[in-house]
């Protein structure tokens, strides 16, 4: 288990990336839309529990919806000049773009909806709260342990449902709070 940046550092980078991306746009207001700290339980991550993803989304206010196509171009340019790979660009059908930073794996999204609302968000990779994995139990040589009786068989317990990391949205949604963040088929 490897150390990570701390949760506080991850939160700082999320805010830093959002603030940086907003420099690509004309001056505007921003309203905190959501701040999240879900535990990392994506089975594809194959990492241990106890780590968290730190994310924030902001609604951007005061910009002209007629200019949104240019704003999307500006955000994509900002990403590509700041070490992000654009992983999803659903324009012109949908006004949604998604990128991941090449060096630290932070994700960013930028989208608008039919109501004329515009959103920017960022999410950290999985981090330990204090940056360090919990200490492992010290291993004791098996030869020094007393013999233990075989345990009684138990009925198999169901694994708890594991949330996967949100994927880029492939369909138009009215608002972030209407996105189904569960895995398909769950």
Buried (B, 14 or more C-beta within 10 A) or exposed (E): EEEBBBBEBBBBBBBEBBEBBBEBBEEEEBEEBEEBBBEBBBEEBEBEEEBBBBBBBBBBEEBEEEEBEEBBEBBBEBBEEBEBEBBBBBEEEBBBBBBBBEEEEBBBBBBBBEEEBBBBBBBBBBBBBEBEBEEEEEEEEEEEEEEEEEEEEEEEEEEEEBBBBBEBBEEBBEBBEEEEEEBEEE
